[in-house]
Amino acid sequence: MPDPRSFLPLKPVDLQLLLALGEEELHGYGLVQAIADRTDGLVTLEPGNLYRVIKRLLADGLVAESERRTVPELEDERRRYYRLTALGGRVVAAEIRRLQTLVTSPAVRAIVRRWAT
């Protein structure tokens, strides 16, 4: 299995998508909504961009298509649900550790103290 650090740093949209899938399996529109909600609308994904990102993360083995449907009686066969893979979970955890180290560094704290309003 590849070293999770080889995928770092993650693009912000990749991080948001992996975080959303870490909470639950989602279809494309569900991902768009979850990411918009989690970022207070700061990150919005157009369908074409979303599916390019998903395609890349599928190829990298960070996400996989899921067979499960959240509400089976409302299942739409065209909807594809996605889930975080074990590798994807390790990658997102490594990215969070990387970001925690960055934001807790003395240099970053000094910048925040100086420039935060």
Stockholm file with secondary structure:
# STOCKHOLM 1.0

chainA/1-117         MPDPRSFLPLKPVDLQLLLALGEEELHGYGLVQAIADRTDGLVTLEPGNLYRVIKRLLADGLVAESERRTVPELEDERRRYYRLTALGGRVVAAEIRRLQTLVTSPAVRAIVRRWAT
#=GR chainA/1-117 SS CCCGGGGCSCCHHHHHHHHHHHHCCEEHHHHHHHHHHHTTTSSCCCHHHHHHHHHHHHHHTSEEEESCCSSGGGCCTTCCEEEECHHHHHHHHHHHHHHHHHHTSHHHHHHHHHHCC
#=GC SS_cons         CCCGGGGCSCCHHHHHHHHHHHHCCEEHHHHHHHHHHHTTTSSCCCHHHHHHHHHHHHHHTSEEEESCCSSGGGCCTTCCEEEECHHHHHHHHHHHHHHHHHHTSHHHHHHHHHHCC
//
